[in-house]
Amino acid sequence: MASQNAKNGFSVRLYQGDAKTLLAFNLPKNKTTRLAGFTIQCTPQGKPSFYLFNYLQFASAEGHAQNSAEPAKSSINTPYQLFRWVHVPGSFHQADQVFFGKYTYTVTPRYFDNKNHLTIIDLSLSVAADIMVAPFVKGSIELGFTRGFVQSQAFVHHFGSKAIFRPKARTLTFDTSVVAGKDSNGNTYKFSDEYAWSGFTAREKIFTLIGDVVKDESLSLDVLAYDFNEPDIITAFLKLAEEGRIRMILDNATLHHNSAGTKPEDQFEAAFNKVAKKSAAIIRGKFARFQHNKVIIVKKGKQAVKVLSGSTNFSITGMYVNSNHIVIFNDATIAASYSAAFDEAWNDGVNEKAFVNAALSEKKFPFAGRGVPKMSITFSPHSSAFALSTLTNITNRVVAEKSSILFAIMDADPTVKGPVIPAILNLHKQQKIFSYGISDSVNNISLYKPNTKNGIQVTGKPGTTQLPPPFDKEVSVGIGHQVHHKFIVCGFNTPDAVVWFGSSNLAEGGEEQNGDNLIEVHDQDIANVFAIEALALVDHFLFRDTFTSKGKNPKPLPLILQANDSWTEKFYNANDLHSEERLLFA
């Protein structure tokens, strides 16, 4: 889902993401002389217009045309010196009352005079385009994403630098409406405020699905969970257990189980069994290594009617710290395949050998039609041969890709067994395609190098950073994961675009030993949504990785806008990745 408009050689293209928009601009080279950047005005339908903000400003406003009615960081005063931008509505202009619907983005090239002073805005140069901004839905498929930006200026400004995600008392559940802390202005906020911001559309969709089941006594749930301690989900599941409307398979690997029963998952099992009635039941298991699915199946009687899957654990960390995704298939046929996998695991007692020997473990479930694009799903654990075949299919497309690859993968370490990760790690070394990716691994980092088309690979764990002014010190995620996604997009905005996602870590070990599901979707719009998530994450952490402190670095100089058009050179240098980027997105 994209829209485009152009005038006098200047083009603006908009791509729909999940409650966000990718804006891409393009100009002929001969119109970049004295180009100062781009001003972006946003108009939600029926709402007042506003200019997007840019943290970077000129060293001095003296001599530059300034709109005194706007803040200094308004892009009418500080134009973006980039050819694309991802806009997430909220924060500065709509607070937490975000409008979803049609947005008009008006982009205006800005220019310097012969003394390199920004001139007043010339609206005759503006190009406007419209797009829907909303949580992503296409046909029978809904997508949702956690915000995943605990290490960000926005998080610090919302919740302060000492934010906590749960009370110090480690109880199984707690009142999430109590005060959790104070923001940078001294205003109090609740855990539920923090959760709503951090959990973003993934949290909203998870709770909407669960809430609909709680309210409708004709519905029940079958759940596969790995990391599980989100207090409000626990409360809802215990209520369903009391009413005999939930079955649950919960991982019992060492991370989630001990003989003392002190792990949150152990405490939940005890609480569940204490209240469970009728057909409500819970079993614990790990296959050979982990029960790693994060799946909620909605059933009406014995019939599965919809299913939620993805990479998001139903835990505080999974929903409010990690970068994650969920997918909802509002399709009974797809839901039935998940239900079959659940029943197989349930009947086998979460036994690896029994599941591997089952017919569905050796099957690629294909789907298409009825609001569903061409897609397929596999359920692990698999035999070694089937696991290798599945991963080789992905690798072959990665190696053959002629346009672009964008990815966010939790574990992209060279030691990971299987063909996918080595192929991904080698992407940045070749210059034939645009590649842009992020993982939590700190190996094989490839930052931007001027005058080369090498791909970008960054880490979501930059360690200690010394961000330059005007940026404030941010929170570090410390132990655990920032990037918990497992997705790869090939062929952004092309007819043969494809995206792989789900709970699988895309490694042979996991495909052979874990309970997982791997989803393959051939759809340009859905692939674009995941690509925009990768762009936002890579941009965010590329900046932080660039300013990683080794303990001896002097404090970096303030970042400022360039007061001449030299910033445009990399975008028109045929041997520079930024030129490839400009052409790909615009």
C-alpha positions as CSV (number, residue, x, y, z in Angstrom):
1,M,0.0,0.0,0.0
2,A,1.8,3.0,-1.3
3,S,1.0,6.4,-2.9
4,Q,3.1,8.8,-5.0
5,N,2.9,12.3,-6.3
6,A,5.4,14.4,-8.3
7,K,5.8,17.9,-9.7
8,N,8.6,19.4,-11.8
9,G,10.8,16.4,-11.2
10,F,10.3,16.4,-7.4
11,S,8.6,13.2,-6.3
12,V,7.2,12.1,-2.9
13,R,6.4,8.4,-2.3
14,L,4.6,7.1,0.8
15,Y,4.6,3.5,2.1
16,Q,2.1,2.2,4.7
17,G,3.6,0.6,7.7
18,D,2.0,-0.6,10.9
19,A,0.7,2.7,12.4
20,K,3.5,4.5,10.7
21,T,4.6,5.9,7.3
22,L,7.8,5.7,5.3
23,L,8.3,8.9,3.3
24,A,10.8,8.9,0.4
25,F,11.8,11.9,-1.8
26,N,13.7,12.3,-5.0
27,L,15.0,15.2,-7.0
28,P,17.0,15.4,-10.2
29,K,20.7,16.1,-9.5
30,N,20.5,19.5,-11.2
31,K,17.9,20.6,-8.6
32,T,20.1,19.9,-5.6
33,T,22.3,23.0,-6.0
34,R,22.0,24.9,-2.7
35,L,19.5,22.3,-1.4
36,A,19.0,22.8,2.3
37,G,16.8,19.8,3.0
38,F,13.1,19.0,3.2
39,T,10.3,20.4,5.3
40,I,7.5,18.0,6.1
41,Q,4.0,19.1,7.0
42,C,1.5,16.5,8.2
43,T,-2.3,16.8,8.1
44,P,-4.4,14.1,9.7
45,Q,-7.9,14.2,8.0
46,G,-10.1,16.7,9.8
47,K,-7.3,17.7,12.2
48,P,-4.9,20.7,12.4
49,S,-1.7,20.5,10.4
50,F,1.7,20.3,12.0
51,Y,5.3,20.2,10.9
52,L,7.4,17.2,11.8
53,F,10.3,17.9,14.2
54,N,14.0,17.5,13.5
55,Y,16.4,17.3,16.4
56,L,19.3,18.6,14.3
57,Q,19.5,22.3,13.9
58,F,21.9,24.8,12.3
59,A,24.8,25.9,14.4
60,S,23.1,29.3,14.6
61,A,19.7,30.4,13.5
62,E,21.2,33.8,12.6
63,G,20.6,34.6,8.9
64,H,18.4,31.6,8.3
65,A,14.7,32.1,7.6
66,Q,12.8,31.1,10.7
67,N,9.1,30.8,11.5
68,S,8.8,32.3,15.0
69,A,5.4,30.7,15.5
70,E,7.0,27.3,15.3
71,P,9.5,25.6,17.7
72,A,13.2,25.7,16.8
73,K,13.1,22.0,15.9
74,S,10.2,22.3,13.6
75,S,11.2,21.2,10.1
76,I,10.1,24.5,8.7
77,N,13.1,25.9,10.6
78,T,15.3,22.8,10.5
79,P,14.7,20.8,7.3
80,Y,15.6,17.2,7.1
81,Q,18.9,16.6,5.3
82,L,17.8,13.1,4.2
83,F,15.8,11.6,1.4
84,R,13.6,9.4,3.5
85,W,11.9,9.5,6.9
86,V,9.8,7.1,9.0
87,H,7.0,9.0,10.8
88,V,5.3,7.5,13.8
89,P,2.3,9.7,14.8
90,G,2.1,10.6,18.5
91,S,4.5,12.0,21.1
92,F,5.1,15.6,20.1
93,H,1.8,16.5,18.3
94,Q,-0.9,14.1,19.4
95,A,0.5,12.8,22.7
96,D,-1.2,9.4,23.3
97,Q,-4.4,10.3,21.5
98,V,-3.2,9.2,18.1
99,F,-5.5,9.7,15.1
100,F,-5.8,6.8,12.7
101,G,-7.1,7.5,9.3
102,K,-6.1,9.4,6.1
103,Y,-3.0,11.6,6.4
104,T,-1.7,14.1,3.9
105,Y,2.0,14.7,3.9
106,T,3.2,17.8,2.2
107,V,7.0,17.9,1.5
108,T,8.8,21.0,0.4
109,P,12.4,21.2,-0.8
110,R,14.2,24.0,0.9
111,Y,17.1,26.0,-0.4
112,F,20.0,28.3,0.7
113,D,20.7,31.7,-0.8
114,N,24.1,32.5,-2.2
115,K,25.3,33.2,1.3
116,N,24.2,29.7,2.5
117,H,21.3,31.1,4.5
118,L,18.0,29.1,4.5
119,T,15.4,31.0,2.5
120,I,11.7,31.3,3.3
121,I,9.6,28.3,2.3
122,D,8.4,28.3,-1.3
123,L,5.1,26.5,-1.3
124,S,5.1,26.4,-5.1
125,L,7.7,23.6,-4.8
126,S,5.6,21.5,-2.5
127,V,4.3,18.0,-3.3
128,A,1.5,16.4,-1.3
129,A,0.4,12.8,-1.1
130,D,-2.2,10.9,1.0
131,I,-2.0,7.6,2.8
132,M,-3.8,5.6,5.5
133,V,-2.1,5.6,8.8
134,A,-3.4,2.8,11.1
135,P,-2.6,-0.6,12.6
136,F,-1.9,-2.8,9.6
137,V,-4.7,-4.9,8.3
138,K,-4.9,-6.5,4.8
139,G,-7.6,-9.1,4.0
140,S,-7.6,-11.7,6.8
141,I,-4.2,-10.7,8.1
142,E,-3.4,-8.2,10.9
143,L,0.2,-7.3,11.9
144,G,1.3,-5.7,15.2
145,F,4.7,-4.6,16.5
146,T,6.1,-3.7,19.9
147,R,7.8,-0.3,19.9
148,G,11.1,-1.8,20.9
149,F,12.8,1.6,21.7
150,V,13.6,1.5,25.4
151,Q,17.1,2.8,24.3
152,S,15.7,6.0,22.8
153,Q,15.1,9.7,23.4
154,A,11.4,9.2,23.3
155,F,11.4,6.6,26.1
156,V,13.6,8.7,28.3
157,H,11.4,11.8,27.7
158,H,8.2,9.7,28.5
159,F,9.4,7.7,31.4
160,G,12.8,9.1,32.6
161,S,16.2,7.4,32.8
162,K,15.4,5.2,35.8
163,A,12.2,3.6,34.6
164,I,11.3,0.1,35.9
165,F,9.0,-2.4,34.3
166,R,7.6,-4.1,37.4
167,P,7.4,-3.5,41.1
168,K,10.4,-4.6,43.2
169,A,8.2,-7.2,44.9
170,R,8.3,-10.2,42.6
171,T,4.7,-11.3,42.8
172,L,3.1,-13.3,40.0
173,T,0.5,-10.6,39.3
174,F,0.2,-7.0,40.4
175,D,-1.9,-3.9,39.8
176,T,-0.6,-2.4,36.6
177,S,-2.6,0.8,37.3
178,V,-0.4,1.9,40.2
179,V,2.2,4.6,39.8
180,A,5.5,3.2,38.3
181,G,7.6,6.4,38.3
182,K,8.0,10.0,37.1
183,D,8.9,11.3,33.7
184,S,11.6,13.8,32.9
185,N,9.2,16.6,33.9
186,G,8.3,15.1,37.2
187,N,4.9,13.9,36.2
188,T,3.9,10.4,37.5
189,Y,2.9,7.6,35.2
190,K,1.5,4.1,35.7
191,F,2.9,0.7,34.6
192,S,-0.1,0.5,32.3
193,D,1.0,3.8,30.6
194,E,4.5,2.4,30.2
195,Y,3.2,-0.9,28.8
196,A,0.8,0.8,26.3
197,W,3.6,3.0,24.9
198,S,6.2,0.2,24.8
199,G,3.9,-2.6,23.7
200,F,2.4,-0.4,20.8
201,T,0.1,-2.2,18.4
202,A,1.3,-5.7,19.3
203,R,0.0,-5.3,22.9
204,E,-3.2,-3.7,21.7
205,K,-4.0,-6.6,19.4
206,I,-3.0,-9.3,21.9
207,F,-5.3,-7.8,24.6
208,T,-8.1,-7.2,22.1
209,L,-8.0,-10.8,21.1
210,I,-7.9,-12.1,24.7
211,G,-10.5,-9.6,25.8
212,D,-13.0,-10.7,23.1
213,V,-12.7,-14.3,24.3
214,V,-13.1,-13.4,28.0
215,K,-16.3,-11.6,27.1
216,D,-17.8,-14.3,24.8
217,E,-18.5,-17.5,26.8
218,S,-18.9,-19.5,23.5
219,L,-15.1,-19.0,22.8
220,S,-12.1,-20.7,24.3
221,L,-8.3,-20.6,23.9
222,D,-5.5,-23.0,23.2
223,V,-2.2,-21.4,24.0
224,L,1.5,-22.3,23.3
225,A,3.8,-20.1,25.5
226,Y,7.5,-19.9,26.1
227,D,8.5,-16.9,28.3
228,F,5.3,-16.1,30.3
229,N,4.8,-13.5,33.1
230,E,2.8,-10.6,31.8
231,P,0.5,-9.8,34.8
232,D,-2.7,-8.8,32.9
233,I,-2.5,-11.8,30.6
234,I,-2.0,-14.1,33.6
235,T,-5.1,-12.6,35.2
236,A,-7.2,-13.1,32.0
237,F,-5.9,-16.7,31.6
238,L,-6.7,-17.6,35.2
239,K,-10.2,-16.3,34.7
240,L,-10.6,-18.5,31.7
241,A,-9.2,-21.5,33.7
242,E,-11.9,-20.9,36.3
243,E,-14.5,-21.0,33.5
244,G,-13.0,-24.1,31.9
245,R,-12.1,-22.3,28.7
246,I,-8.4,-22.6,28.2
247,R,-5.8,-25.3,27.5
248,M,-2.1,-24.3,27.6
249,I,1.2,-25.8,26.7
250,L,3.9,-23.9,28.7
251,D,7.7,-24.4,28.3
252,N,9.5,-26.0,31.2
253,A,13.2,-25.6,30.1
254,T,15.6,-24.5,32.9
255,L,14.9,-20.9,32.2
256,H,11.3,-21.4,33.1
257,H,11.3,-24.2,35.6
258,N,13.1,-25.3,38.8
259,S,12.4,-27.9,41.5
260,A,11.5,-25.2,44.0
261,G,8.7,-23.9,41.8
262,T,9.9,-20.3,42.1
263,K,10.0,-19.4,38.4
264,P,7.0,-17.3,37.3
265,E,5.9,-20.1,34.9
266,D,5.9,-22.6,37.8
267,Q,3.9,-20.2,40.0
268,F,1.4,-19.7,37.2
269,E,1.1,-23.5,36.7
270,A,0.3,-23.9,40.4
271,A,-2.2,-21.0,40.3
272,F,-3.8,-22.4,37.2
273,N,-4.3,-25.9,38.6
274,K,-5.7,-24.5,41.7
275,V,-8.6,-22.8,39.9
276,A,-9.0,-24.9,36.7
277,K,-12.4,-26.3,36.1
278,K,-14.0,-28.5,33.4
279,S,-11.7,-28.9,30.4
280,A,-9.2,-26.3,31.4
281,A,-5.8,-27.9,31.6
282,I,-2.1,-27.1,31.4
283,I,0.9,-29.2,30.5
284,R,4.6,-28.4,30.7
285,G,7.1,-29.5,28.1
286,K,10.1,-28.4,26.0
287,F,10.4,-30.9,23.1
288,A,14.2,-31.5,22.9
289,R,15.2,-28.0,23.9
290,F,12.4,-25.4,24.1
291,Q,8.6,-25.1,23.5
292,H,9.4,-21.8,21.7
293,N,6.0,-21.0,20.0
294,K,4.1,-17.9,21.0
295,V,0.6,-18.8,19.8
296,I,-2.9,-18.1,20.9
297,I,-5.7,-20.1,19.0
298,V,-9.3,-18.9,19.4
299,K,-11.8,-21.7,19.2
300,K,-15.6,-21.8,19.0
301,G,-16.6,-25.2,20.3
302,K,-14.1,-27.6,18.6
303,Q,-13.5,-25.3,15.6
304,A,-10.4,-23.0,15.5
305,V,-11.6,-19.6,14.1
306,K,-8.5,-17.4,14.3
307,V,-4.9,-17.5,15.6
308,L,-2.2,-15.2,16.8
309,S,1.4,-16.0,16.3
310,G,4.8,-14.2,15.9
311,S,8.0,-13.6,17.8
312,T,6.4,-11.9,20.9
313,N,6.6,-13.7,24.2
314,F,3.7,-13.1,26.5
315,S,6.0,-11.6,29.1
316,I,7.0,-8.2,30.4
317,T,10.3,-8.3,28.5
318,G,8.8,-9.7,25.3
319,M,6.1,-7.1,25.1
320,Y,7.7,-4.1,26.6
321,V,11.5,-4.3,26.1
322,N,12.1,-6.5,23.1
323,S,11.6,-5.5,19.5
324,N,8.9,-8.0,18.4
325,H,6.0,-8.7,16.0
326,I,2.7,-10.5,16.1
327,V,0.4,-11.7,13.3
328,I,-3.3,-12.5,13.5
329,F,-4.8,-14.8,10.9
330,N,-8.6,-14.2,10.9
331,D,-8.9,-17.3,8.8
332,A,-10.4,-20.6,10.0
333,T,-8.3,-22.7,7.6
334,I,-5.0,-21.2,8.8
335,A,-6.2,-21.4,12.4
336,A,-7.0,-25.1,11.9
337,S,-3.4,-25.8,10.9
338,Y,-2.2,-24.3,14.2
339,S,-4.8,-26.2,16.1
340,A,-3.6,-29.4,14.5
341,A,0.0,-28.6,15.6
342,F,-1.3,-27.8,19.1
343,D,-3.2,-31.1,19.3
344,E,-0.2,-33.1,18.1
345,A,2.0,-31.5,20.8
346,W,-0.7,-32.0,23.4
347,N,-1.4,-35.6,22.6
348,D,2.3,-36.4,22.4
349,G,3.0,-34.8,25.8
350,V,5.3,-32.3,24.1
351,N,7.6,-35.1,23.0
352,E,10.2,-34.3,20.3
353,K,10.5,-37.7,18.7
354,A,6.7,-38.2,18.5
355,F,6.2,-34.8,17.0
356,V,9.0,-35.2,14.4
357,N,7.5,-38.5,13.3
358,A,4.0,-36.9,12.9
359,A,2.9,-36.1,9.3
360,L,2.5,-32.4,10.0
361,S,6.1,-32.0,11.0
362,E,7.1,-33.0,7.5
363,K,4.6,-30.7,5.8
364,K,4.6,-27.2,4.4
365,F,1.1,-25.9,4.8
366,P,0.2,-23.7,1.8
367,F,-2.5,-21.1,1.7
368,A,-3.9,-18.6,-0.7
369,G,-7.2,-16.9,-1.5
370,R,-10.1,-15.6,0.7
371,G,-8.2,-12.5,1.8
372,V,-5.0,-14.5,2.2
373,P,-2.0,-14.0,0.0
374,K,0.2,-16.8,-1.3
375,M,1.9,-18.1,1.9
376,S,2.9,-21.2,3.8
377,I,3.6,-22.3,7.4
378,T,5.8,-25.0,8.8
379,F,5.7,-26.4,12.4
380,S,8.8,-27.7,14.1
381,P,10.5,-29.7,15.5
382,H,11.5,-31.3,12.2
383,S,13.8,-34.1,11.0
384,S,17.3,-32.9,10.1
385,A,16.5,-33.3,6.4
386,F,13.3,-31.3,6.5
387,A,14.8,-28.5,8.6
388,L,17.8,-28.1,6.2
389,S,15.4,-28.1,3.2
390,T,13.3,-25.3,4.8
391,L,16.3,-23.2,5.6
392,T,18.0,-23.8,2.2
393,N,14.8,-22.5,0.6
394,I,15.3,-19.2,2.4
395,T,19.0,-19.1,1.7
396,N,18.6,-19.7,-2.0
397,R,16.3,-16.6,-2.3
398,V,18.7,-14.5,-0.2
399,V,21.7,-15.5,-2.4
400,A,19.7,-14.9,-5.7
401,E,18.1,-11.6,-4.6
402,K,18.8,-8.8,-7.2
403,S,17.1,-5.8,-5.4
404,S,17.2,-5.6,-1.6
405,I,17.2,-7.5,1.6
406,L,16.2,-6.0,5.0
407,F,16.2,-8.1,8.2
408,A,15.9,-8.1,11.9
409,I,17.2,-11.3,13.5
410,M,17.8,-12.0,17.2
411,D,20.8,-14.3,16.8
412,A,23.0,-13.6,13.8
413,D,26.2,-15.1,15.2
414,P,28.7,-16.9,12.9
415,T,28.5,-20.0,15.2
416,V,24.8,-20.5,14.4
417,K,24.4,-23.8,12.5
418,G,22.5,-23.7,9.2
419,P,22.8,-21.9,5.8
420,V,20.7,-18.8,6.5
421,I,22.8,-16.9,9.0
422,P,26.1,-17.2,7.1
423,A,24.3,-16.0,4.0
424,I,22.9,-13.0,5.9
425,L,26.2,-12.2,7.5
426,N,27.9,-12.1,4.1
427,L,25.4,-9.6,2.6
428,H,27.2,-6.5,3.6
429,K,30.4,-7.7,1.8
430,Q,28.9,-7.6,-1.7
431,Q,27.7,-4.4,-3.4
432,K,25.1,-5.7,-5.9
433,I,22.0,-5.2,-3.8
434,F,20.8,-2.9,-1.0
435,S,21.1,-4.7,2.4
436,Y,20.1,-3.3,5.7
437,G,19.8,-5.4,8.9
438,I,20.0,-5.6,12.6
439,S,20.6,-8.4,15.2
440,D,21.5,-8.6,18.9
441,S,24.8,-10.1,18.0
442,V,27.9,-7.9,18.3
443,N,29.9,-9.7,15.6
444,N,30.1,-8.8,11.9
445,I,29.0,-5.2,12.5
446,S,29.2,-3.2,9.3
447,L,28.6,0.6,9.7
448,Y,28.2,3.1,6.9
449,K,31.4,3.7,4.9
450,P,31.3,6.7,2.5
451,N,32.0,6.0,-1.1
452,T,31.1,2.3,-0.9
453,K,27.8,0.3,-1.4
454,N,28.6,-2.1,1.4
455,G,25.5,-3.1,3.3
456,I,24.7,-2.0,6.8
457,Q,24.6,-4.5,9.8
458,V,24.1,-3.1,13.3
459,T,23.6,-4.5,16.7
460,G,20.7,-3.7,19.1
461,K,23.3,-3.9,21.9
462,P,25.6,-0.9,21.4
463,G,26.8,-1.0,25.0
464,T,27.7,2.3,26.6
465,T,27.1,5.2,24.2
466,Q,28.1,8.8,24.4
467,L,25.5,10.5,22.3
468,P,26.4,14.0,21.1
469,P,24.3,17.1,22.0
470,P,21.4,17.7,21.6
471,F,20.7,14.1,22.6
472,D,20.1,13.0,26.2
473,K,21.6,10.0,27.9
474,E,19.4,6.9,27.3
475,V,18.5,3.7,29.1
476,S,20.5,0.6,28.4
477,V,18.7,-2.8,28.1
478,G,21.5,-4.5,29.9
479,I,21.1,-8.3,30.1
480,G,18.6,-9.8,27.7
481,H,17.5,-8.9,24.2
482,Q,16.7,-5.8,22.4
483,V,16.1,-7.3,19.0
484,H,13.9,-10.4,19.3
485,H,12.5,-10.4,15.8
486,K,13.2,-13.2,13.4
487,F,12.3,-11.8,10.0
488,I,13.9,-11.4,6.5
489,V,12.5,-9.4,3.7
490,C,13.6,-9.9,0.1
491,G,12.6,-7.7,-2.8
492,F,11.2,-4.6,-1.1
493,N,8.4,-3.0,-3.2
494,T,8.7,-5.5,-6.0
495,P,6.0,-7.9,-7.3
496,D,8.0,-11.0,-6.0
497,A,8.6,-9.6,-2.5
498,V,8.7,-12.2,0.2
499,V,9.0,-12.1,4.0
500,W,9.8,-14.9,6.4
501,F,8.8,-14.4,10.1
502,G,7.4,-16.1,13.2
503,S,9.1,-17.7,16.2
504,S,11.8,-19.6,14.4
505,N,15.4,-18.4,15.0
506,L,16.2,-19.6,11.4
507,A,18.8,-22.0,12.6
508,E,19.1,-25.8,12.2
509,G,19.2,-26.4,16.0
510,G,16.0,-24.7,16.6
511,E,14.2,-26.2,13.6
512,E,15.2,-29.7,14.8
513,Q,14.7,-29.3,18.5
514,N,12.3,-26.5,19.3
515,G,8.5,-26.1,19.0
516,D,8.3,-23.3,16.5
517,N,6.4,-22.0,13.5
518,L,7.9,-20.4,10.5
519,I,5.7,-18.3,8.2
520,E,6.5,-17.4,4.6
521,V,4.3,-14.7,2.9
522,H,4.5,-13.6,-0.7
523,D,2.9,-10.2,-0.6
524,Q,4.3,-6.8,-1.5
525,D,2.4,-4.8,1.1
526,I,3.1,-7.2,4.0
527,A,6.8,-7.4,3.1
528,N,6.9,-3.6,3.0
529,V,5.5,-3.4,6.5
530,F,8.3,-5.6,7.8
531,A,10.9,-3.7,5.8
532,I,9.8,-0.4,7.3
533,E,10.3,-2.0,10.8
534,A,13.8,-3.0,9.8
535,L,14.6,0.5,8.5
536,A,13.4,2.1,11.7
537,L,15.5,-0.2,13.9
538,V,18.6,-0.1,11.8
539,D,18.5,3.7,11.5
540,H,18.0,4.0,15.3
541,F,20.8,1.7,16.2
542,L,23.2,2.7,13.5
543,F,23.3,6.1,15.1
544,R,23.9,4.6,18.6
545,D,26.5,2.0,17.3
546,T,28.4,4.9,15.7
547,F,28.7,6.6,19.1
548,T,29.6,3.6,21.2
549,S,32.0,4.6,24.0
550,K,35.1,2.5,24.7
551,G,35.7,4.4,27.9
552,K,38.4,6.7,26.5
553,N,36.4,8.6,23.8
554,P,36.1,12.3,24.3
555,K,32.6,13.6,24.4
556,P,31.4,13.9,20.8
557,L,30.8,17.3,19.3
558,P,27.2,18.5,18.9
559,L,25.5,17.3,15.7
560,I,24.3,20.1,13.5
561,L,22.8,20.7,10.1
562,Q,25.2,21.5,7.3
563,A,24.8,25.1,6.1
564,N,25.6,24.2,2.4
565,D,24.6,21.5,-0.1
566,S,27.5,19.2,0.5
567,W,25.2,16.8,2.5
568,T,23.6,15.8,-0.8
569,E,26.8,14.4,-2.4
570,K,26.5,10.8,-1.0
571,F,22.9,10.5,-2.2
572,Y,24.1,11.1,-5.8
573,N,27.4,9.2,-5.7
574,A,26.8,6.0,-7.8
575,N,29.3,4.2,-5.6
576,D,27.6,5.1,-2.3
577,L,25.0,3.1,-0.5
578,H,22.9,6.2,0.1
579,S,22.5,6.7,-3.6
580,E,21.2,3.1,-3.9
581,E,18.9,3.8,-0.9
582,R,17.5,7.0,-2.6
583,L,16.7,5.1,-5.8
584,L,15.2,2.1,-4.1
585,F,12.7,3.9,-1.9
586,A,11.8,6.8,-4.2
